[in-house]
C-alpha cells in the first residue's frame, strides 16, 4: 500500500521554500493520481467506509494506493474534483484500472458477488 499526503519543496540548503506558490489541484492532477496504480482509493484516515474498502483489497491481496485527503492541504479541492468526475463527493472513491467503482459499500458488494475479482 502506498499513501500520499502532501509534498513540500526543499531548496538546496534543506529549508522549506516559502516563495513558491502552491497551485490548487486540477483535474489533470486527479487523473494522474488515478493512473498512478491499478487500485487507487481516495480516503480519509478516520472514515469507517474507507477502512471497509481497504480491507476488501487486503483480503484479495491486491496492493493499492491510498490518497488520504484529510492529510493533504488540497484534500477538499481534490474531493470537489472527484465529485465533479464521479457524481459523488463522499469517500472513499475507489478506482480500479481508472474506473470508479464507487464507495466502500459498493466495493464490498462487488467483492461478495465475485465481480470485483473480474476487474483484475
N, CA, C and O atoms as CSV, one atom per row, in Angstrom:
chain,resi,resn,atom,element,x,y,z
A,1,UNK,N,N,0.837,-1.165,0.000
A,1,UNK,CA,C,0.000,0.000,0.000
A,1,UNK,C,C,0.887,1.235,0.000
A,1,UNK,O,O,1.859,1.315,0.752
A,2,UNK,N,N,0.544,2.196,-0.851
A,2,UNK,CA,C,1.218,3.487,-0.851
A,2,UNK,C,C,0.241,4.528,-0.343
A,2,UNK,O,O,-0.938,4.493,-0.695
A,3,UNK,N,N,0.701,5.435,0.464
A,3,UNK,CA,C,-0.135,6.505,0.988
A,3,UNK,C,C,0.511,7.825,0.612
A,3,UNK,O,O,1.700,8.036,0.853
A,4,UNK,N,N,-0.278,8.716,0.018
A,4,UNK,CA,C,0.208,10.034,-0.343
A,4,UNK,C,C,-0.418,11.055,0.582
A,4,UNK,O,O,-1.628,11.033,0.808
A,5,UNK,N,N,0.389,11.942,1.114
A,5,UNK,CA,C,-0.124,13.011,1.939
A,5,UNK,C,C,0.004,14.317,1.158
A,5,UNK,O,O,-0.905,14.662,0.403
A,6,UNK,N,N,1.079,15.034,1.312
A,6,UNK,CA,C,1.340,16.229,0.536
A,6,UNK,C,C,2.837,16.390,0.393
A,6,UNK,O,O,3.617,15.820,1.156
A,7,UNK,N,N,3.227,17.178,-0.598
A,7,UNK,CA,C,4.649,17.359,-0.867
A,7,UNK,C,C,5.077,18.753,-0.455
A,7,UNK,O,O,4.323,19.716,-0.595
A,8,UNK,N,N,6.276,18.849,0.046
A,8,UNK,CA,C,6.886,20.120,0.391
A,8,UNK,C,C,8.159,20.260,-0.421
A,8,UNK,O,O,8.950,19.323,-0.521
A,9,UNK,N,N,8.348,21.421,-0.993
A,9,UNK,CA,C,9.541,21.667,-1.781
A,9,UNK,C,C,10.670,22.139,-0.872
A,9,UNK,O,O,10.481,23.050,-0.066
A,10,UNK,N,N,11.833,21.527,-0.999
A,10,UNK,CA,C,13.001,21.950,-0.236
A,10,UNK,C,C,14.000,22.593,-1.182
A,10,UNK,O,O,14.176,22.141,-2.314
A,11,UNK,N,N,14.656,23.652,-0.713
A,11,UNK,CA,C,15.706,24.219,-1.546
A,11,UNK,C,C,17.008,23.473,-1.274
A,11,UNK,O,O,17.030,22.561,-0.447
A,12,UNK,N,N,18.073,23.837,-1.941
A,12,UNK,CA,C,19.330,23.090,-1.835
A,12,UNK,C,C,19.949,23.140,-0.443
A,12,UNK,O,O,20.792,22.303,-0.123
A,13,UNK,N,N,19.560,24.086,0.382
A,13,UNK,CA,C,20.109,24.183,1.730
A,13,UNK,C,C,19.286,23.352,2.727
A,13,UNK,O,O,19.641,23.262,3.902
A,14,UNK,N,N,18.182,22.743,2.252
A,14,UNK,CA,C,17.386,21.891,3.112
A,14,UNK,C,C,16.274,22.602,3.856
A,14,UNK,O,O,15.590,21.983,4.671
A,15,UNK,N,N,16.075,23.888,3.597
A,15,UNK,CA,C,14.987,24.589,4.275
A,15,UNK,C,C,13.782,24.668,3.340
A,15,UNK,O,O,13.919,24.567,2.121
A,16,UNK,N,N,12.616,24.848,3.921
A,16,UNK,CA,C,11.389,24.895,3.142
A,16,UNK,C,C,11.308,26.230,2.418
A,16,UNK,O,O,11.527,27.288,3.009
A,17,UNK,N,N,10.995,26.164,1.149
A,17,UNK,CA,C,10.851,27.363,0.340
A,17,UNK,C,C,9.463,27.950,0.541
A,17,UNK,O,O,8.463,27.261,0.338
A,18,UNK,N,N,9.393,29.205,0.935
A,18,UNK,CA,C,8.107,29.846,1.136
A,18,UNK,C,C,7.747,30.761,-0.024
A,18,UNK,O,O,6.676,31.368,-0.017
A,19,UNK,N,N,8.616,30.873,-1.015
A,19,UNK,CA,C,8.360,31.762,-2.132
A,19,UNK,C,C,7.575,31.082,-3.247
A,19,UNK,O,O,6.983,31.761,-4.086
A,20,UNK,N,N,7.562,29.760,-3.266
A,20,UNK,CA,C,6.858,29.036,-4.317
A,20,UNK,C,C,5.364,28.994,-3.998
A,20,UNK,O,O,4.969,28.547,-2.922
A,21,UNK,N,N,4.546,29.456,-4.925
A,21,UNK,CA,C,3.103,29.437,-4.726
A,21,UNK,C,C,2.576,28.041,-5.039
A,21,UNK,O,O,2.899,27.472,-6.082
A,22,UNK,N,N,1.765,27.489,-4.140
A,22,UNK,CA,C,1.182,26.178,-4.364
A,22,UNK,C,C,-0.096,26.374,-5.161
A,22,UNK,O,O,-0.996,27.100,-4.739
A,23,UNK,N,N,-0.168,25.724,-6.315
A,23,UNK,CA,C,-1.322,25.834,-7.184
A,23,UNK,C,C,-2.403,24.863,-6.715
A,23,UNK,O,O,-2.095,23.781,-6.217
A,24,UNK,N,N,-3.663,25.249,-6.874
A,24,UNK,CA,C,-4.737,24.336,-6.491
A,24,UNK,C,C,-4.732,23.107,-7.403
A,24,UNK,O,O,-4.304,23.182,-8.555
A,25,UNK,N,N,-5.211,21.978,-6.879
A,25,UNK,CA,C,-5.215,20.772,-7.698
A,25,UNK,C,C,-6.154,20.936,-8.890
A,25,UNK,O,O,-7.142,21.669,-8.840
A,26,UNK,N,N,-5.818,20.246,-9.930
A,26,UNK,CA,C,-6.610,20.305,-11.148
A,26,UNK,C,C,-7.116,18.911,-11.495
A,26,UNK,O,O,-6.716,17.915,-10.892
A,27,UNK,N,N,-7.990,18.867,-12.462
A,27,UNK,CA,C,-8.482,17.580,-12.962
A,27,UNK,C,C,-7.301,16.746,-13.461
A,27,UNK,O,O,-7.285,15.526,-13.302
A,28,UNK,N,N,-6.324,17.406,-14.061
A,28,UNK,CA,C,-5.136,16.702,-14.558
A,28,UNK,C,C,-4.385,16.007,-13.418
A,28,UNK,O,O,-3.950,14.865,-13.571
A,29,UNK,N,N,-4.230,16.689,-12.277
A,29,UNK,CA,C,-3.568,16.085,-11.120
A,29,UNK,C,C,-4.354,14.869,-10.635
A,29,UNK,O,O,-3.773,13.818,-10.367
A,30,UNK,N,N,-5.671,15.012,-10.524
A,30,UNK,CA,C,-6.501,13.896,-10.061
A,30,UNK,C,C,-6.401,12.730,-11.045
A,30,UNK,O,O,-6.310,11.577,-10.624
A,31,UNK,N,N,-6.416,13.015,-12.342
A,31,UNK,CA,C,-6.247,11.959,-13.341
A,31,UNK,C,C,-4.894,11.262,-13.174
A,31,UNK,O,O,-4.809,10.041,-13.305
A,32,UNK,N,N,-3.844,12.024,-12.887
A,32,UNK,CA,C,-2.521,11.441,-12.671
A,32,UNK,C,C,-2.510,10.550,-11.428
A,32,UNK,O,O,-1.910,9.475,-11.442
A,33,UNK,N,N,-3.163,10.986,-10.367
A,33,UNK,CA,C,-3.245,10.166,-9.154
A,33,UNK,C,C,-3.986,8.864,-9.435
A,33,UNK,O,O,-3.563,7.797,-8.991
A,34,UNK,N,N,-5.083,8.951,-10.168
A,34,UNK,CA,C,-5.862,7.758,-10.507
A,34,UNK,C,C,-5.037,6.797,-11.351
A,34,UNK,O,O,-5.140,5.582,-11.182
A,35,UNK,N,N,-4.226,7.324,-12.252
A,35,UNK,CA,C,-3.412,6.492,-13.144
A,35,UNK,C,C,-2.155,5.954,-12.464
A,35,UNK,O,O,-1.439,5.144,-13.053
A,36,UNK,N,N,-1.875,6.390,-11.235
A,36,UNK,CA,C,-0.614,6.031,-10.579
A,36,UNK,C,C,-0.543,4.584,-10.103
A,36,UNK,O,O,0.541,4.104,-9.772
A,37,UNK,N,N,-1.675,3.876,-10.062
A,37,UNK,CA,C,-1.682,2.494,-9.585
A,37,UNK,C,C,-2.917,1.799,-10.143
A,37,UNK,O,O,-3.852,2.455,-10.603
A,38,UNK,N,N,-2.919,0.480,-10.102
A,38,UNK,CA,C,-4.080,-0.286,-10.560
A,38,UNK,C,C,-5.283,0.008,-9.670
A,38,UNK,O,O,-6.400,0.173,-10.161
A,39,UNK,N,N,-5.052,0.073,-8.359
A,39,UNK,CA,C,-6.120,0.384,-7.402
A,39,UNK,C,C,-5.738,1.661,-6.667
A,39,UNK,O,O,-4.673,1.742,-6.055
A,40,UNK,N,N,-6.613,2.652,-6.733
A,40,UNK,CA,C,-6.396,3.917,-6.036
A,40,UNK,C,C,-7.648,4.211,-5.215
A,40,UNK,O,O,-8.767,4.188,-5.727
A,41,UNK,N,N,-7.433,4.485,-3.931
A,41,UNK,CA,C,-8.533,4.770,-3.018
A,41,UNK,C,C,-8.349,6.177,-2.459
A,41,UNK,O,O,-7.381,6.450,-1.750
A,42,UNK,N,N,-9.287,7.066,-2.782
A,42,UNK,CA,C,-9.308,8.391,-2.171
A,42,UNK,C,C,-10.060,8.223,-0.857
A,42,UNK,O,O,-11.223,7.821,-0.843
A,43,UNK,N,N,-9.390,8.531,0.234
A,43,UNK,CA,C,-9.818,8.098,1.549
A,43,UNK,C,C,-9.635,9.205,2.566
A,43,UNK,O,O,-9.027,10.238,2.285
A,44,UNK,N,N,-10.174,8.969,3.764
A,44,UNK,CA,C,-9.861,9.772,4.946
A,44,UNK,C,C,-9.526,8.786,6.052
A,44,UNK,O,O,-10.161,7.739,6.179
A,45,UNK,N,N,-8.536,9.124,6.839
A,45,UNK,CA,C,-7.994,8.170,7.806
A,45,UNK,C,C,-9.007,7.732,8.852
A,45,UNK,O,O,-8.895,6.626,9.380
A,46,UNK,N,N,-9.982,8.558,9.163
A,46,UNK,CA,C,-10.936,8.260,10.221
A,46,UNK,C,C,-12.253,7.656,9.707
A,46,UNK,O,O,-13.161,7.400,10.497
A,47,UNK,N,N,-12.361,7.431,8.420
A,47,UNK,CA,C,-13.617,7.010,7.794
A,47,UNK,C,C,-13.784,5.491,7.836
A,47,UNK,O,O,-12.946,4.771,7.291
A,48,UNK,N,N,-14.843,4.988,8.467
A,48,UNK,CA,C,-15.046,3.535,8.526
A,48,UNK,C,C,-15.340,2.905,7.165
A,48,UNK,O,O,-14.991,1.746,6.944
A,49,UNK,N,N,-15.969,3.637,6.254
A,49,UNK,CA,C,-16.240,3.097,4.923
A,49,UNK,C,C,-14.944,2.990,4.112
A,49,UNK,O,O,-14.797,2.098,3.276
A,50,UNK,N,N,-14.017,3.903,4.367
A,50,UNK,CA,C,-12.698,3.836,3.729
A,50,UNK,C,C,-11.954,2.599,4.220
A,50,UNK,O,O,-11.337,1.881,3.433
A,51,UNK,N,N,-12.019,2.360,5.525
A,51,UNK,CA,C,-11.396,1.169,6.102
A,51,UNK,C,C,-12.012,-0.086,5.492
A,51,UNK,O,O,-11.299,-1.039,5.178
A,52,UNK,N,N,-13.331,-0.090,5.323
A,52,UNK,CA,C,-14.031,-1.223,4.718
A,52,UNK,C,C,-13.486,-1.511,3.319
A,52,UNK,O,O,-13.215,-2.663,2.980
A,53,UNK,N,N,-13.328,-0.478,2.520
A,53,UNK,CA,C,-12.823,-0.657,1.155
A,53,UNK,C,C,-11.397,-1.201,1.167
A,53,UNK,O,O,-11.071,-2.114,0.409
A,54,UNK,N,N,-10.554,-0.644,2.023
A,54,UNK,CA,C,-9.158,-1.107,2.105
A,54,UNK,C,C,-9.095,-2.568,2.541
A,54,UNK,O,O,-8.277,-3.334,2.031
A,55,UNK,N,N,-9.955,-2.959,3.483
A,55,UNK,CA,C,-9.955,-4.343,3.955
A,55,UNK,C,C,-10.326,-5.321,2.850
A,55,UNK,O,O,-9.817,-6.442,2.818
A,56,UNK,N,N,-11.209,-4.908,1.943
A,56,UNK,CA,C,-11.575,-5.765,0.814
A,56,UNK,C,C,-10.339,-6.065,-0.033
A,56,UNK,O,O,-10.098,-7.219,-0.389
A,57,UNK,N,N,-9.555,-5.036,-0.357
A,57,UNK,CA,C,-8.363,-5.255,-1.174
A,57,UNK,C,C,-7.288,-6.012,-0.405
A,57,UNK,O,O,-6.515,-6.765,-0.998
A,58,UNK,N,N,-7.234,-5.818,0.911
A,58,UNK,CA,C,-6.316,-6.608,1.736
A,58,UNK,C,C,-6.692,-8.088,1.662
A,58,UNK,O,O,-5.814,-8.943,1.546
A,59,UNK,N,N,-7.986,-8.397,1.729
A,59,UNK,CA,C,-8.449,-9.789,1.624
A,59,UNK,C,C,-8.085,-10.395,0.277
A,59,UNK,O,O,-7.735,-11.572,0.187
A,60,UNK,N,N,-8.173,-9.574,-0.773
A,60,UNK,CA,C,-7.832,-10.037,-2.122
A,60,UNK,C,C,-6.324,-10.073,-2.365
A,60,UNK,O,O,-5.862,-10.542,-3.405
A,61,UNK,N,N,-5.565,-9.570,-1.389
A,61,UNK,CA,C,-4.109,-9.453,-1.510
A,61,UNK,C,C,-3.714,-8.612,-2.737
A,61,UNK,O,O,-2.770,-8.924,-3.463
A,62,UNK,N,N,-4.483,-7.535,-2.929
A,62,UNK,CA,C,-4.211,-6.581,-4.009
A,62,UNK,C,C,-3.637,-5.312,-3.372
A,62,UNK,O,O,-4.211,-4.761,-2.433
A,63,UNK,N,N,-2.525,-4.873,-3.883
A,63,UNK,CA,C,-1.949,-3.626,-3.379
A,63,UNK,C,C,-2.768,-2.451,-3.905
A,63,UNK,O,O,-3.422,-2.549,-4.943
A,64,UNK,N,N,-2.721,-1.362,-3.188
A,64,UNK,CA,C,-3.447,-0.167,-3.590
A,64,UNK,C,C,-2.704,1.059,-3.108
A,64,UNK,O,O,-1.868,0.995,-2.206
A,65,UNK,N,N,-3.029,2.171,-3.730
A,65,UNK,CA,C,-2.530,3.464,-3.286
A,65,UNK,C,C,-3.678,4.183,-2.603
A,65,UNK,O,O,-4.742,4.367,-3.194
A,66,UNK,N,N,-3.469,4.586,-1.366
A,66,UNK,CA,C,-4.475,5.341,-0.618
A,66,UNK,C,C,-4.077,6.813,-0.615
A,66,UNK,O,O,-2.987,7.167,-0.166
A,67,UNK,N,N,-4.946,7.649,-1.108
A,67,UNK,CA,C,-4.738,9.092,-1.076
A,67,UNK,C,C,-5.566,9.599,0.106
A,67,UNK,O,O,-6.786,9.725,0.003
A,68,UNK,N,N,-4.906,9.889,1.222
A,68,UNK,CA,C,-5.589,10.284,2.448
A,68,UNK,C,C,-5.884,11.788,2.402
A,68,UNK,O,O,-5.025,12.614,2.712
A,69,UNK,N,N,-7.101,12.118,2.013
A,69,UNK,CA,C,-7.462,13.518,1.776
A,69,UNK,C,C,-7.406,14.379,3.024
A,69,UNK,O,O,-7.154,15.580,2.929
A,70,UNK,N,N,-7.636,13.793,4.196
A,70,UNK,CA,C,-7.591,14.587,5.427
A,70,UNK,C,C,-6.167,14.919,5.856
A,70,UNK,O,O,-5.970,15.691,6.794
A,71,UNK,N,N,-5.185,14.353,5.188
A,71,UNK,CA,C,-3.784,14.630,5.488
A,71,UNK,C,C,-3.131,15.522,4.429
A,71,UNK,O,O,-1.931,15.790,4.489
A,72,UNK,N,N,-3.919,15.972,3.470
A,72,UNK,CA,C,-3.406,16.822,2.390
A,72,UNK,C,C,-3.991,18.220,2.509
A,72,UNK,O,O,-5.167,18.382,2.836
A,73,UNK,N,N,-3.181,19.216,2.248
A,73,UNK,CA,C,-3.670,20.589,2.259
A,73,UNK,C,C,-4.697,20.822,1.160
A,73,UNK,O,O,-5.580,21.666,1.307
A,74,UNK,N,N,-4.590,20.082,0.060
A,74,UNK,CA,C,-5.502,20.248,-1.069
A,74,UNK,C,C,-6.605,19.187,-1.086
A,74,UNK,O,O,-7.256,18.988,-2.112
A,75,UNK,N,N,-6.817,18.511,0.040
A,75,UNK,CA,C,-7.789,17.426,0.108
A,75,UNK,C,C,-9.211,17.837,-0.235
A,75,UNK,O,O,-9.910,17.111,-0.941
A,76,UNK,N,N,-9.650,18.997,0.257
A,76,UNK,CA,C,-11.012,19.450,-0.042
A,76,UNK,C,C,-11.192,19.723,-1.529
A,76,UNK,O,O,-12.233,19.410,-2.105
A,77,UNK,N,N,-10.169,20.309,-2.144
A,77,UNK,CA,C,-10.246,20.600,-3.570
A,77,UNK,C,C,-10.261,19.307,-4.389
A,77,UNK,O,O,-11.016,19.190,-5.354
A,78,UNK,N,N,-9.430,18.343,-4.005
A,78,UNK,CA,C,-9.424,17.051,-4.703
A,78,UNK,C,C,-10.790,16.385,-4.554
A,78,UNK,O,O,-11.315,15.818,-5.512
A,79,UNK,N,N,-11.360,16.454,-3.360
A,79,UNK,CA,C,-12.668,15.847,-3.132
A,79,UNK,C,C,-13.739,16.513,-4.012
A,79,UNK,O,O,-14.622,15.828,-4.529
A,80,UNK,N,N,-13.670,17.817,-4.182
A,80,UNK,CA,C,-14.616,18.523,-5.051
A,80,UNK,C,C,-14.457,18.073,-6.505
A,80,UNK,O,O,-15.449,17.872,-7.205
A,81,UNK,N,N,-13.223,17.917,-6.953
A,81,UNK,CA,C,-12.972,17.454,-8.322
A,81,UNK,C,C,-13.508,16.041,-8.503
A,81,UNK,O,O,-14.115,15.732,-9.529
A,82,UNK,N,N,-13.288,15.179,-7.510
A,82,UNK,CA,C,-13.828,13.815,-7.577
A,82,UNK,C,C,-15.356,13.842,-7.654
A,82,UNK,O,O,-15.962,13.023,-8.345
A,83,UNK,N,N,-15.973,14.787,-6.942
A,83,UNK,CA,C,-17.425,14.939,-7.015
A,83,UNK,C,C,-17.889,15.274,-8.416
A,83,UNK,O,O,-18.887,14.735,-8.893
A,84,UNK,N,N,-17.166,16.164,-9.078
A,84,UNK,CA,C,-17.499,16.522,-10.456
A,84,UNK,C,C,-17.298,15.331,-11.395
A,84,UNK,O,O,-18.089,15.114,-12.313
A,85,UNK,N,N,-16.249,14.575,-11.161
A,85,UNK,CA,C,-15.909,13.450,-12.035
A,85,UNK,C,C,-16.852,12.262,-11.868
A,85,UNK,O,O,-17.227,11.613,-12.845
A,86,UNK,N,N,-17.234,11.983,-10.617
A,86,UNK,CA,C,-17.945,10.736,-10.326
A,86,UNK,C,C,-19.400,10.934,-9.923
A,86,UNK,O,O,-20.160,9.968,-9.854
A,87,UNK,N,N,-19.794,12.172,-9.655
A,87,UNK,CA,C,-21.159,12.432,-9.218
A,87,UNK,C,C,-21.352,12.290,-7.716
A,87,UNK,O,O,-22.465,12.448,-7.215
A,88,UNK,N,N,-20.269,11.991,-6.989
A,88,UNK,CA,C,-20.355,11.852,-5.533
A,88,UNK,C,C,-19.093,12.414,-4.894
A,88,UNK,O,O,-17.982,12.153,-5.355
A,89,UNK,N,N,-19.276,13.194,-3.822
A,89,UNK,CA,C,-18.140,13.760,-3.087
A,89,UNK,C,C,-17.720,12.887,-1.918
A,89,UNK,O,O,-16.673,13.120,-1.315
A,90,UNK,N,N,-18.524,11.887,-1.591
A,90,UNK,CA,C,-18.247,11.069,-0.410
A,90,UNK,C,C,-16.980,10.238,-0.608
A,90,UNK,O,O,-16.574,9.950,-1.734
A,91,UNK,N,N,-16.376,9.867,0.502
A,91,UNK,CA,C,-15.230,8.970,0.472
A,91,UNK,C,C,-15.636,7.659,1.129
A,91,UNK,O,O,-16.499,7.630,2.005
A,92,UNK,N,N,-15.005,6.583,0.695
A,92,UNK,CA,C,-13.950,6.541,-0.300
A,92,UNK,C,C,-14.505,6.663,-1.720
A,92,UNK,O,O,-15.685,6.419,-1.971
A,93,UNK,N,N,-13.636,7.041,-2.617
A,93,UNK,CA,C,-13.852,6.935,-4.061
A,93,UNK,C,C,-12.799,5.941,-4.500
A,93,UNK,O,O,-11.603,6.216,-4.395
A,94,UNK,N,N,-13.221,4.798,-4.986
A,94,UNK,CA,C,-12.319,3.692,-5.309
A,94,UNK,C,C,-12.234,3.533,-6.821
A,94,UNK,O,O,-13.249,3.436,-7.511
A,95,UNK,N,N,-10.996,3.508,-7.320
A,95,UNK,CA,C,-10.749,3.339,-8.748
A,95,UNK,C,C,-9.932,2.068,-8.973
A,95,UNK,O,O,-8.941,1.826,-8.284
A,96,UNK,N,N,-10.354,1.269,-9.932
A,96,UNK,CA,C,-9.595,0.093,-10.376
A,96,UNK,C,C,-9.378,0.247,-11.872
A,96,UNK,O,O,-10.327,0.343,-12.651
A,97,UNK,N,N,-8.110,0.269,-12.253
A,97,UNK,CA,C,-7.727,0.474,-13.656
A,97,UNK,C,C,-8.406,1.705,-14.245
A,97,UNK,O,O,-8.844,1.697,-15.396
A,98,UNK,N,N,-8.488,2.764,-13.438
A,98,UNK,CA,C,-9.045,4.033,-13.899
A,98,UNK,C,C,-10.554,4.130,-13.829
A,98,UNK,O,O,-11.105,5.206,-14.063
A,99,UNK,N,N,-11.237,3.051,-13.517
A,99,UNK,CA,C,-12.703,3.046,-13.448
A,99,UNK,C,C,-13.142,3.265,-12.008
A,99,UNK,O,O,-12.656,2.594,-11.098
A,100,UNK,N,N,-14.059,4.202,-11.801
A,100,UNK,CA,C,-14.587,4.435,-10.449
A,100,UNK,C,C,-15.617,3.357,-10.139
A,100,UNK,O,O,-16.609,3.192,-10.849
A,101,UNK,N,N,-15.354,2.626,-9.052
A,101,UNK,CA,C,-16.269,1.576,-8.626
A,101,UNK,C,C,-17.251,2.065,-7.575
A,101,UNK,O,O,-18.182,1.343,-7.218
A,102,UNK,N,N,-17.062,3.265,-7.080
A,102,UNK,CA,C,-17.944,3.814,-6.069
A,102,UNK,C,C,-17.259,3.906,-4.729
A,102,UNK,O,O,-16.070,4.213,-4.641
A,103,UNK,N,N,-18.036,3.631,-3.664
A,103,UNK,CA,C,-17.537,3.756,-2.305
A,103,UNK,C,C,-17.340,2.418,-1.628
A,103,UNK,O,O,-17.271,1.375,-2.277
A,104,UNK,N,N,-17.248,2.469,-0.302
A,104,UNK,CA,C,-16.952,1.280,0.486
A,104,UNK,C,C,-17.991,0.183,0.357
A,104,UNK,O,O,-17.642,-0.983,0.170
A,105,UNK,N,N,-19.270,0.543,0.455
A,105,UNK,CA,C,-20.310,-0.480,0.352
A,105,UNK,C,C,-20.398,-1.044,-1.062
A,105,UNK,O,O,-20.703,-2.222,-1.241
A,106,UNK,N,N,-20.132,-0.211,-2.064
A,106,UNK,CA,C,-20.126,-0.688,-3.454
A,106,UNK,C,C,-19.029,-1.722,-3.660
A,106,UNK,O,O,-19.258,-2.772,-4.261
A,107,UNK,N,N,-17.841,-1.420,-3.161
A,107,UNK,CA,C,-16.694,-2.329,-3.314
A,107,UNK,C,C,-16.944,-3.631,-2.556
A,107,UNK,O,O,-16.634,-4.717,-3.047
A,108,UNK,N,N,-17.500,-3.510,-1.370
A,108,UNK,CA,C,-17.794,-4.721,-0.586
A,108,UNK,C,C,-18.818,-5.598,-1.304
A,108,UNK,O,O,-18.673,-6.821,-1.329
A,109,UNK,N,N,-19.848,-4.991,-1.887
A,109,UNK,CA,C,-20.856,-5.752,-2.627
A,109,UNK,C,C,-20.245,-6.424,-3.855
A,109,UNK,O,O,-20.563,-7.575,-4.153
A,110,UNK,N,N,-19.374,-5.715,-4.567
A,110,UNK,CA,C,-18.690,-6.313,-5.728
A,110,UNK,C,C,-17.824,-7.488,-5.299
A,110,UNK,O,O,-17.749,-8.499,-5.997
A,111,UNK,N,N,-17.171,-7.353,-4.151
A,111,UNK,CA,C,-16.342,-8.433,-3.610
A,111,UNK,C,C,-17.193,-9.656,-3.280
A,111,UNK,O,O,-16.853,-10.776,-3.662
A,112,UNK,N,N,-18.295,-9.439,-2.574
A,112,UNK,CA,C,-19.157,-10.556,-2.165
A,112,UNK,C,C,-19.768,-11.277,-3.363
A,112,UNK,O,O,-19.977,-12.489,-3.316
A,113,UNK,N,N,-20.055,-10.540,-4.437
A,113,UNK,CA,C,-20.656,-11.154,-5.621
A,113,UNK,C,C,-19.634,-11.816,-6.540
A,113,UNK,O,O,-20.002,-12.533,-7.471
A,114,UNK,N,N,-18.335,-11.571,-6.273
A,114,UNK,CA,C,-17.282,-12.113,-7.118
A,114,UNK,C,C,-16.943,-11.239,-8.313
A,114,UNK,O,O,-16.037,-11.552,-9.085
A,115,UNK,N,N,-17.670,-10.144,-8.461
A,115,UNK,CA,C,-17.443,-9.261,-9.614
A,115,UNK,C,C,-16.164,-8.436,-9.486
A,115,UNK,O,O,-15.565,-8.066,-10.495
A,116,UNK,N,N,-15.748,-8.150,-8.272
A,116,UNK,CA,C,-14.538,-7.335,-8.086
A,116,UNK,C,C,-13.312,-8.034,-8.644
A,116,UNK,O,O,-12.488,-7.405,-9.308
A,117,UNK,N,N,-13.183,-9.315,-8.385
A,117,UNK,CA,C,-12.018,-10.055,-8.866
A,117,UNK,C,C,-11.922,-10.076,-10.378
A,117,UNK,O,O,-10.825,-10.172,-10.927
A,118,UNK,N,N,-13.053,-9.988,-11.059
A,118,UNK,CA,C,-13.082,-9.957,-12.529
A,118,UNK,C,C,-12.515,-8.661,-13.101
A,118,UNK,O,O,-12.181,-8.588,-14.283
A,119,UNK,N,N,-12.408,-7.647,-12.258
A,119,UNK,CA,C,-11.886,-6.338,-12.706
A,119,UNK,C,C,-10.364,-6.374,-12.903
A,119,UNK,O,O,-9.791,-5.464,-13.501
A,120,UNK,N,N,-9.713,-7.434,-12.395
A,120,UNK,CA,C,-8.263,-7.509,-12.473
A,120,UNK,C,C,-7.832,-8.350,-13.618
A,120,UNK,O,O,-6.633,-8.525,-13.837
